[in-house]
Amino acid sequence: MSSLTDSRWRVHPIGRAATLRRAAAEAMLWGLMGLVGLFAIGFLSGIVAEEVLPESEAATTLDLVTRASLVGDLALGLTGLLALGLLGALEGPLMARALAGAMRRGAPATAVPFPLQWEAARESSARTYRLIAIWLLAILGFCYVIVVFAVFESGLDPTGLAILGGGALLLAVIWAGIPLTGRVFRRWQSRHFEELPRWWTQPHRIIAAGRELTEQDVTAARSRAGLGVALPGAGVRRLVTALVAIITVSAIAWEMAFTLTVGIAYPDATRTASRQLGERADLEPETERLVDLLAMGMGVAGGVALLAVAGIVVCTIILRRLEHRVLRRALAEPATIPPAHALLSRAMAPTSLTILKVLFAVAGAAAALGIALWFVDAVAELPDWDFYAAAGPELRAAGALGPWIVLGALVVFVLGIVVSSVLDARDQGLRDELVQRWPVRPVEEDGAAEDTAETEEPGESEKSQP
């Protein structure tokens, strides 16, 4: 029988559902970043195209696709934000269920759940959805009021009624998620969590937390052994620093070239928040060549920055492999000195590979781009959308590819989530070995308040249940 004094942190397997939820939430976040990136790239590329290829079909095509991509950004952005909130709200119930399952499968009382798992199982996780829903209801509700006045002013018809009904249904669905995540999910979480404090009691949690190795403890142990706190892959880290500097310089160069281009080619441009370029000036041939060179410089700066970003992604993959190799080598030696605290802390925080995060962002942008291509082709012949009548035959033909691009992006998204969850499940074993040997907190919690298990009074564990 294990003694109370043997209590120590353990990273319990949390099951397929919880690992998929974490991977999906991270994928959704980076997919939303991809939507923002698509809008920024389209806007900046449009400016460069207007300078390098003025009044050309390429510039027109880019302008139309950029405008149409707003449809995909808005639709996918709204869906992604709601999905992100729901996935966040599921963290507490799924973690509580996983820990309750581990307890029923015979996990000893001395195997105290790691603070990251314990806090996730105990605290309410509905706040993210509530904040997202409130913001969306405020913005969409204001837009809906404007639409209501516009529909009644133009006269009710089947189309207007459909718009009003669809908008009301959307607002109702968003609002319904607030009690769903705040009450239904909370009761679900409480039902699973209520047994945990009686099994992993406050004394168990206090003793386990007392074994924590702080950064000072690890540094002192390494100093006594004549070791420093240097992390593996020093050369790769220097390369990352250099690539970050290249991105910074490229961004500054792009901004300077853009400012000069606008100042020369658009002297009447406004400087307010809603900046308008105005009419393009008629320039001398020499000045036109200068503007062309500046526009090309903007393109080169953007290309260099993208290459530097790709280099950083490769470097982070190499660093992760080096760090895991060092950790596994340290675990294989019975009497080894603990690795650097920063290395241990990073290994304790579950996260997706950087390459997967980039793929999620690219997939999000690709899905919005596919919707944009389909939208241009769908409205090009409609009289109310005569602006898109300028779309060329190649752009209209590409409209048929739009749904396939969206489908491909969704496939990449799903496969990335599966791969991320599989890697996370595999790394849970490594994190469990590390926390048993060298119990440290993950990097996200550095500097945070101590675990409440160390300070709460007897009887408070039941009060703090969900």
C-alpha positions as CSV (number, residue, x, y, z in Angstrom):
1,M,0.0,0.0,0.0
2,S,1.4,3.4,-1.0
3,S,2.1,5.8,1.8
4,L,0.8,9.4,1.9
5,T,4.4,10.6,1.9
6,D,4.9,8.9,-1.5
7,S,2.5,11.4,-3.2
8,R,3.9,13.0,-6.3
9,W,2.7,14.6,-9.5
10,R,1.7,12.4,-12.4
11,V,0.6,13.1,-16.0
12,H,-2.4,10.9,-16.4
13,P,-3.5,9.8,-19.9
14,I,-6.5,11.9,-20.7
15,G,-7.9,9.9,-23.6
16,R,-8.7,10.5,-27.2
17,A,-11.5,13.0,-26.8
18,A,-9.5,15.4,-24.6
19,T,-6.4,15.3,-26.8
20,L,-8.5,15.8,-29.9
21,R,-10.2,18.8,-28.2
22,R,-6.8,20.4,-27.4
23,A,-5.5,19.8,-30.9
24,A,-8.7,21.1,-32.5
25,A,-8.8,24.3,-30.4
26,E,-5.2,25.0,-31.3
27,A,-5.9,24.3,-35.0
28,M,-8.9,26.6,-34.9
29,L,-6.9,29.4,-33.4
30,W,-4.2,29.2,-36.0
31,G,-6.8,28.8,-38.8
32,L,-8.3,32.1,-37.7
33,M,-4.8,33.6,-37.8
34,G,-4.6,32.3,-41.4
35,L,-7.7,34.3,-42.2
36,V,-6.2,37.5,-40.9
37,G,-3.0,36.7,-42.8
38,L,-4.9,36.2,-46.1
39,F,-6.6,39.5,-45.7
40,A,-3.3,41.3,-45.0
41,I,-1.5,39.6,-47.9
42,G,-4.3,40.3,-50.3
43,F,-4.5,43.9,-49.4
44,L,-0.7,44.4,-49.6
45,S,-0.4,42.4,-52.8
46,G,-3.2,44.5,-54.4
47,I,-1.2,47.7,-53.7
48,V,2.0,46.2,-55.2
49,A,0.1,44.9,-58.3
50,E,-1.5,48.3,-58.9
51,E,2.0,49.8,-59.0
52,V,3.8,47.0,-61.0
53,L,0.9,46.1,-63.3
54,P,-1.4,49.1,-63.4
55,E,-4.8,48.6,-65.2
56,S,-3.9,45.0,-66.1
57,E,-6.1,41.9,-65.9
58,A,-3.8,40.5,-63.2
59,A,-4.3,43.6,-61.0
60,T,-8.1,43.4,-61.6
61,T,-8.2,39.7,-60.8
62,L,-6.2,40.2,-57.6
63,D,-8.5,43.1,-56.5
64,L,-11.7,41.0,-57.2
65,V,-10.3,38.0,-55.3
66,T,-9.2,40.1,-52.4
67,R,-12.6,41.7,-52.1
68,A,-14.4,38.4,-52.4
69,S,-12.1,36.8,-49.8
70,L,-13.9,39.0,-47.2
71,V,-16.9,36.7,-47.7
72,G,-14.8,33.7,-46.7
73,D,-13.1,35.6,-43.9
74,L,-16.4,36.7,-42.4
75,A,-18.1,33.3,-42.8
76,L,-15.2,31.2,-41.6
77,G,-14.2,33.7,-39.0
78,L,-17.6,33.6,-37.4
79,T,-17.8,29.8,-37.5
80,G,-14.2,29.5,-36.3
81,L,-14.7,31.9,-33.3
82,L,-17.8,30.0,-32.2
83,A,-16.1,26.6,-32.6
84,L,-13.0,27.9,-30.7
85,G,-15.3,29.0,-27.8
86,L,-17.1,25.7,-27.7
87,L,-13.9,23.7,-27.8
88,G,-12.5,25.8,-25.0
89,A,-15.7,25.2,-22.9
90,L,-15.2,21.5,-23.3
91,E,-11.8,21.5,-21.7
92,G,-13.0,21.3,-18.1
93,P,-15.6,18.6,-18.6
94,L,-13.4,16.3,-20.7
95,M,-10.4,16.7,-18.3
96,A,-12.6,16.0,-15.3
97,R,-14.0,12.9,-17.0
98,A,-10.5,11.7,-18.0
99,L,-9.2,12.0,-14.4
100,A,-12.3,10.3,-13.0
101,G,-11.7,7.5,-15.5
102,A,-8.1,7.2,-14.4
103,M,-9.2,7.0,-10.7
104,R,-11.7,4.3,-11.5
105,R,-9.1,2.3,-13.4
106,G,-7.0,2.1,-10.3
107,A,-4.7,5.2,-10.3
108,P,-3.3,5.4,-6.7
109,A,-4.1,8.3,-4.5
110,T,-0.4,9.1,-4.4
111,A,-0.4,9.6,-8.2
112,V,-1.6,13.2,-7.9
113,P,-2.7,14.8,-11.2
114,F,-0.3,17.3,-12.6
115,P,-1.4,20.9,-11.8
116,L,-2.2,21.6,-15.4
117,Q,-4.6,18.7,-15.4
118,W,-6.1,19.4,-12.0
119,E,-6.8,23.0,-12.6
120,A,-8.4,22.2,-16.0
121,A,-10.7,19.7,-14.3
122,R,-11.6,22.0,-11.5
123,E,-12.0,25.4,-13.0
124,S,-14.9,26.5,-15.3
125,S,-13.8,26.7,-18.9
126,A,-16.9,28.5,-20.2
127,R,-15.4,32.0,-20.0
128,T,-13.9,31.9,-23.5
129,Y,-17.2,31.1,-25.2
130,R,-19.0,33.7,-23.1
131,L,-16.7,36.5,-24.1
132,I,-16.7,35.5,-27.8
133,A,-20.5,35.3,-27.7
134,I,-21.0,38.6,-26.1
135,W,-18.8,40.4,-28.6
136,L,-20.4,38.7,-31.5
137,L,-23.9,39.4,-30.2
138,A,-23.0,43.1,-29.8
139,I,-21.6,43.4,-33.3
140,L,-24.0,41.2,-35.1
141,G,-27.0,42.6,-33.1
142,F,-26.1,46.1,-34.2
143,C,-25.8,45.0,-37.8
144,Y,-29.1,43.1,-37.5
145,V,-30.9,46.3,-36.3
146,I,-29.6,48.1,-39.4
147,V,-30.8,45.3,-41.6
148,V,-34.2,45.3,-40.0
149,F,-34.7,49.0,-40.7
150,A,-33.4,48.6,-44.3
151,V,-35.8,45.6,-45.0
152,F,-38.8,47.5,-43.6
153,E,-37.9,50.6,-45.5
154,S,-37.7,48.8,-48.8
155,G,-40.8,46.7,-48.2
156,L,-41.2,43.2,-46.9
157,D,-40.7,40.4,-49.5
158,P,-39.7,36.7,-49.2
159,T,-36.0,37.5,-49.5
160,G,-36.2,40.1,-46.8
161,L,-38.1,37.8,-44.5
162,A,-35.5,35.1,-45.1
163,I,-32.7,37.4,-44.2
164,L,-34.5,38.6,-41.0
165,G,-35.3,35.0,-40.0
166,G,-31.8,33.7,-40.7
167,G,-30.3,36.6,-38.8
168,A,-32.6,36.0,-35.8
169,L,-31.8,32.3,-35.9
170,L,-28.1,33.0,-35.9
171,L,-28.3,35.4,-32.9
172,A,-30.4,32.8,-31.1
173,V,-27.9,30.0,-31.7
174,I,-25.0,32.2,-30.5
175,W,-27.0,33.2,-27.3
176,A,-28.0,29.6,-26.6
177,G,-24.4,28.6,-26.3
178,I,-24.0,30.8,-23.2
179,P,-26.3,28.7,-20.9
180,L,-25.1,25.5,-22.7
181,T,-21.5,26.1,-21.8
182,G,-22.1,27.9,-18.5
183,R,-24.7,25.5,-17.0
184,V,-25.0,22.2,-18.9
185,F,-21.2,21.8,-19.4
186,R,-20.6,23.0,-15.8
187,R,-23.0,20.4,-14.3
188,W,-21.3,17.7,-16.5
189,Q,-17.9,18.8,-15.2
190,S,-19.1,18.9,-11.6
191,R,-20.5,15.4,-11.8
192,H,-17.1,14.0,-12.8
193,F,-15.0,16.2,-10.5
194,E,-16.9,15.7,-7.3
195,E,-15.2,12.4,-6.5
196,L,-11.7,13.6,-7.3
197,P,-11.0,15.7,-4.1
198,R,-12.0,12.7,-2.0
199,W,-9.5,10.5,-3.7
200,W,-6.6,12.9,-4.3
201,T,-7.1,14.7,-1.0
202,Q,-5.6,18.0,0.0
203,P,-2.8,16.4,2.0
204,H,-1.8,14.3,-1.1
205,R,-1.8,17.5,-3.2
206,I,0.2,19.4,-0.7
207,I,2.9,16.8,-0.4
208,A,3.1,16.4,-4.2
209,A,3.4,20.2,-4.6
210,G,6.1,20.3,-2.0
211,R,8.4,18.2,-4.3
212,E,8.3,20.9,-7.0
213,L,11.7,21.9,-8.3
214,T,11.9,25.6,-8.9
215,E,14.2,27.2,-11.3
216,Q,16.6,28.1,-8.4
217,D,16.7,24.5,-7.3
218,V,17.6,23.2,-10.8
219,T,20.1,25.9,-11.4
220,A,21.8,25.2,-8.0
221,A,21.9,21.5,-8.7
222,R,23.5,22.1,-12.1
223,S,26.0,24.6,-10.7
224,R,27.2,22.1,-8.1
225,A,27.9,19.7,-10.9
226,G,29.7,22.3,-12.8
227,L,27.0,22.6,-15.5
228,G,25.4,25.7,-16.9
229,V,21.9,26.4,-17.9
230,A,22.6,26.5,-21.7
231,L,19.9,24.9,-23.8
232,P,20.7,22.5,-26.6
233,G,20.9,23.7,-30.2
234,A,22.7,27.0,-29.5
235,G,23.6,27.4,-33.2
236,V,20.0,26.8,-34.3
237,R,18.8,29.4,-31.7
238,R,21.3,31.9,-33.1
239,L,20.0,31.3,-36.6
240,V,16.4,31.8,-35.3
241,T,17.5,35.1,-33.8
242,A,19.0,36.1,-37.1
243,L,15.9,35.1,-39.0
244,V,13.8,37.2,-36.7
245,A,16.1,40.2,-37.3
246,I,15.7,39.6,-41.1
247,I,11.9,39.6,-40.7
248,T,12.1,42.9,-38.7
249,V,14.3,44.5,-41.3
250,S,12.1,43.3,-44.1
251,A,9.0,44.7,-42.4
252,I,10.8,48.1,-41.9
253,A,12.0,48.1,-45.5
254,W,8.5,47.2,-46.8
255,E,6.9,50.0,-44.7
256,M,9.5,52.6,-45.9
257,A,8.9,51.6,-49.5
258,F,5.2,51.7,-49.1
259,T,5.3,55.1,-47.5
260,L,7.5,56.5,-50.3
261,T,5.3,54.9,-53.0
262,V,2.2,56.5,-51.6
263,G,3.9,59.8,-51.0
264,I,5.1,59.9,-54.6
265,A,2.3,58.3,-56.6
266,Y,-0.6,59.4,-54.4
267,P,0.2,62.9,-53.1
268,D,-3.5,63.5,-52.2
269,A,-3.7,60.4,-50.0
270,T,-5.4,61.1,-46.6
271,R,-3.5,60.3,-43.4
272,T,-6.5,59.5,-41.3
273,A,-7.4,56.1,-39.8
274,S,-9.6,55.4,-42.9
275,R,-6.8,56.1,-45.3
276,Q,-7.8,56.8,-48.9
277,L,-5.2,56.8,-51.7
278,G,-7.1,59.2,-54.0
279,E,-6.2,59.8,-57.6
280,R,-2.8,58.6,-58.9
281,A,-0.5,61.4,-59.9
282,D,0.9,61.7,-63.5
283,L,4.6,61.3,-63.0
284,E,7.7,61.8,-65.1
285,P,9.2,58.6,-66.7
286,E,12.1,58.7,-64.2
287,T,9.8,59.1,-61.3
288,E,7.6,56.2,-62.6
289,R,10.6,54.0,-62.8
290,L,11.4,54.9,-59.1
291,V,7.9,54.0,-58.1
292,D,8.2,50.7,-60.0
293,L,11.5,49.9,-58.2
294,L,9.9,50.7,-54.8
295,A,7.0,48.4,-55.6
296,M,9.4,45.6,-56.6
297,G,11.3,46.3,-53.4
298,M,8.1,45.8,-51.5
299,G,7.6,42.4,-53.2
300,V,11.2,41.4,-52.5
301,A,10.9,42.4,-48.8
302,G,7.7,40.4,-48.5
303,G,9.3,37.3,-50.2
304,V,12.4,37.5,-47.9
305,A,10.2,37.7,-44.9
306,L,8.2,34.7,-45.9
307,L,11.4,32.7,-46.5
308,A,12.6,33.7,-43.1
309,V,9.3,32.5,-41.5
310,A,9.8,29.2,-43.3
311,G,13.3,29.0,-41.9
312,I,12.1,29.6,-38.4
313,V,9.5,26.8,-38.8
314,V,12.3,24.4,-39.8
315,C,14.5,25.5,-37.0
316,T,11.8,25.0,-34.4
317,I,11.3,21.4,-35.6
318,I,15.1,20.8,-35.3
319,L,15.1,22.3,-31.8
320,R,12.2,20.1,-30.7
321,R,14.0,17.0,-31.8
322,L,17.2,18.1,-30.1
323,E,15.4,18.9,-26.9
324,H,13.6,15.6,-26.7
325,R,16.8,13.8,-27.5
326,V,18.5,15.5,-24.5
327,L,15.5,14.8,-22.2
328,R,15.3,11.1,-23.1
329,R,19.1,10.7,-22.7
330,A,18.8,12.3,-19.2
331,L,16.0,10.0,-18.3
332,A,18.0,7.0,-19.3
333,E,20.7,7.8,-16.7
334,P,19.7,6.9,-13.2
335,A,21.8,9.5,-11.4
336,T,22.0,12.3,-13.9
337,I,21.7,16.0,-13.1
338,P,18.3,17.6,-14.0
339,P,18.2,19.2,-17.4
340,A,17.8,23.0,-17.6
341,H,14.6,24.3,-16.0
342,A,13.5,26.1,-19.2
343,L,13.9,22.8,-21.1
344,L,11.8,20.8,-18.6
345,S,9.1,23.5,-18.4
346,R,8.7,23.6,-22.2
347,A,8.4,19.9,-22.4
348,M,5.6,19.9,-19.8
349,A,3.3,22.2,-21.9
350,P,1.3,20.3,-24.5
351,T,1.4,22.0,-27.9
352,S,1.3,21.2,-31.6
353,L,4.4,21.2,-33.8
354,T,5.2,24.5,-35.4
355,I,4.8,23.0,-38.9
356,L,1.3,21.9,-38.0
357,K,0.4,25.4,-36.8
358,V,1.6,26.8,-40.1
359,L,-0.4,24.2,-41.9
360,F,-3.5,25.1,-39.9
361,A,-3.0,28.8,-40.9
362,V,-2.5,27.9,-44.5
363,A,-5.5,25.7,-44.5
364,G,-7.7,28.5,-43.0
365,A,-6.4,30.9,-45.7
366,A,-6.9,28.4,-48.5
367,A,-10.5,27.7,-47.4
368,A,-11.3,31.5,-47.5
369,L,-9.6,31.7,-50.9
370,G,-11.7,28.8,-52.2
371,I,-14.9,30.5,-51.1
372,A,-13.7,33.7,-52.7
373,L,-13.2,32.0,-56.1
374,W,-16.6,30.4,-55.9
375,F,-18.2,33.7,-54.9
376,V,-16.7,35.6,-57.8
377,D,-18.0,33.1,-60.3
378,A,-21.4,32.9,-58.6
379,V,-22.2,36.6,-58.7
380,A,-20.3,37.7,-61.8
381,E,-23.5,37.6,-63.9
382,L,-25.9,39.0,-61.3
383,P,-27.1,42.6,-62.0
384,D,-26.7,43.6,-58.3
385,W,-23.0,42.6,-58.4
386,D,-21.9,44.4,-61.5
387,F,-18.5,45.2,-60.0
388,Y,-17.6,41.5,-60.4
389,A,-18.6,41.5,-64.1
390,A,-15.0,42.6,-64.7
391,A,-13.8,39.1,-63.8
392,G,-11.9,37.5,-66.7
393,P,-12.6,34.1,-68.2
394,E,-9.7,32.5,-66.3
395,L,-11.0,33.8,-62.9
396,R,-14.5,32.6,-63.7
397,A,-13.2,29.2,-64.7
398,A,-11.3,29.0,-61.4
399,G,-14.7,29.3,-59.6
400,A,-15.3,25.5,-60.1
401,L,-12.1,24.9,-58.2
402,G,-13.3,26.8,-55.2
403,P,-15.3,24.0,-53.5
404,W,-12.4,21.6,-54.1
405,I,-10.0,24.0,-52.5
406,V,-12.3,24.3,-49.5
407,L,-12.6,20.5,-49.3
408,G,-8.8,20.1,-49.5
409,A,-8.3,22.6,-46.8
410,L,-10.7,20.8,-44.5
411,V,-8.9,17.5,-45.2
412,V,-5.6,19.1,-44.2
413,F,-7.2,20.6,-41.2
414,V,-8.6,17.3,-40.0
415,L,-5.4,15.3,-40.7
416,G,-3.4,17.9,-38.9
417,I,-5.7,17.7,-35.8
418,V,-5.4,13.9,-35.8
419,V,-1.5,14.0,-36.2
420,S,-1.3,16.6,-33.4
421,S,-3.5,14.6,-31.1
422,V,-1.5,11.4,-31.7
423,L,1.8,13.2,-31.0
424,D,0.3,14.7,-27.9
425,A,-0.8,11.3,-26.6
426,R,2.6,9.9,-27.3
427,D,4.3,12.8,-25.5
428,Q,2.1,12.3,-22.4
429,G,4.3,9.3,-21.5
430,L,7.4,11.5,-21.7
431,R,5.9,14.2,-19.6
432,D,4.9,11.7,-17.0
433,E,8.4,10.3,-16.8
434,L,9.8,13.9,-16.5
435,V,7.4,15.1,-13.8
436,Q,8.1,12.0,-11.7
437,R,11.8,12.5,-11.9
438,W,12.0,16.3,-12.0
439,P,8.6,17.9,-11.0
440,V,8.4,21.3,-12.6
441,R,5.5,23.3,-13.9
442,P,4.9,24.1,-17.6
443,V,6.2,27.2,-19.1
444,E,2.7,28.9,-19.3
445,E,2.5,28.8,-15.5
446,D,5.9,30.4,-14.7
447,G,5.4,33.2,-12.3
448,A,1.8,32.3,-11.7
449,A,0.2,31.9,-8.3
450,E,1.0,28.7,-6.4
451,D,-1.5,25.9,-6.7
452,T,-4.4,26.4,-4.4
453,A,-3.9,22.9,-3.1
454,E,-0.9,24.2,-1.2
455,T,-2.8,27.0,0.6
456,E,-6.5,26.2,0.8
457,E,-8.0,25.5,4.2
458,P,-9.4,22.1,5.1
459,G,-12.9,21.7,3.6
460,E,-12.3,24.3,0.9
461,S,-11.8,21.6,-1.8
462,E,-15.5,20.8,-1.8
463,K,-16.4,24.6,-2.0
464,S,-14.2,25.0,-5.0
465,Q,-15.8,22.2,-7.0
466,P,-17.5,23.0,-10.2
